Amino acid sequence: MLSRSLQTSVVGRSAAIRRQRRRVVGSGRLFCSTNGCASFLTIDVERHEATCPVCGYTRRLA
């Protein structure tokens, strides 16, 4: 069989996304969530926010 069914590809993709999230959480680093920017956020502990040095995206930390 050369192609996968739609259900198999969706299940495989969602499993891959969950694996990726687990890796990011385990490493303690945050990715920028803007479209196309794949850099890590710089964390400012005093201001309780994280900023992307590439695109300027700012995320408030709890």
Secondary structure, 3 states (H helix, E strand, C coil): CCCCCHHHHHHHHHHHHHHHHHHHHHHCCCECCCCCCCCECEEECCCCEEECCCCCCEEECC
